Amino acid sequence: MSSHKHQKVRVGISVGDFNGIGPEIIMKALSDKNITDFFTPIIFASGKLFTYQKNIFKLNLNFNYITEVSQAQGGKLNMVNLWKDNVNVDLGKPTEESTKMAIDSLEAATDALMKGEIDVLVTAPINKDEMMKHGFKHAGHTGYLEEKFGKKGLMFLVTDDLKVAVSTHHIPIAEVAQNISKEKIKKQIKLLNQCLIEDFCIEKPKIAVLGLNPHSGDGGVIGNEEIEIIQPAIRELFDNGIMTFGPFPADSFFQPNKYKNYDAVLAMYHDQGLAPFKTLAYEEGVNYTAGLPFIRTSPDHGVAYDIAGQNVADAQSFSEAIFMGIKIFKNRSEYQDLMENRLKPKKVLADNGVDEDLPDEMH
């Protein structure tokens, strides 16, 4: 086998809710005959399901059915066949079957990711409410992966020129203020800074932080969170060499001449960051879970039951999620190589009988 570096990146794909647009966008994203020149796709789903949906969308794809991830072959669209039975497709609404397969697929793909059998996980959209009814314990992929990997992640929506992270994820607006703290914001900005360096090759990232209140609190007239929590966090990090700026009023920040001066933005709550992101970058936006030891991306849209089965779903965001995942994997591998090589010269010098750590006069 060639060394891992020269192998094609193995991209695991979880199917999401198959009564939504999941299988359609997966197949459309993989329909280019040359796609396997770039990576090795491994879908965790059901052959019968994909054959049925392939015919609905009149797509000409052939899958390589496998029972174990290790059987995946380069140059083929690999399908780990998790469900051998027939499945009832009821496009446009969640069913017990589609929800159970969404859970099975995610669990199998995450397991493969943790075992190193795949390099990147790309998740198709799920129905969070239905999954929770069937015993899934998290309000989304991020919480599930955080628990699996034992690490806190950050929801990070990215395109090449706009990157927005959110400090609080899926919680009611009424709980946002008590869910932000100086320590938490500091942790998140550090994580964001590290992610921009390692995963996006930005040497000295500039991070903008949004205020929580209208007009960023207006000097304390409209709330004190900026003065008591957000500003002190920014100041402390800035003094420690992390280029953090703000807090900026969110209402005017997303003008192109403003946001383009920064490499990433930390918004205080979900809609504050995602409403402008999805408006500016809807077609090519990718949701990336930053700060985890493994790479997971997804499109920035939902299950879209309203258009399921109509052959009108746009696969661009899903394609971008695949290629963004591959790019991050390669960036991260290069960064790790760089760090390892940085540590090597000392050993060579030590072998020459010169101990670098001693002051000059002691040599």
Secondary structure, 3 states (H helix, E strand, C coil): CCCHHHCCEEEEEECCCCCCCHHHHHHHHCCCCCHHHCEEEEEEECHHHHHHHHHHCCCCCCEEEECCHHHCCCCCEEEEECCCCCCCCCCCCCCHHHHHHHHHHHHHHHHHHHCCCCCEEEECCCCHHHHHHCCCCCCCHHHHHHHHHCCCCEEEEECCCCEEEECCCCCCHHHCHHHCCHHHHHHHHHHHHHHHHHHHCCCCCEEEEECCCHHHHHHHCCCCHHHHHHHHHHHHHHHCCCEEEEEECHHHHCCHHHHCCCCEEEECCHHHHHHHHHHHCCCCCEEEEECCCCEEEEECCCCCHHHCCCCCCCCHHHHHHHHHHHHHHHHHHHHHHHHHHHHHHHHHHHHCCCCCCCCHHHC
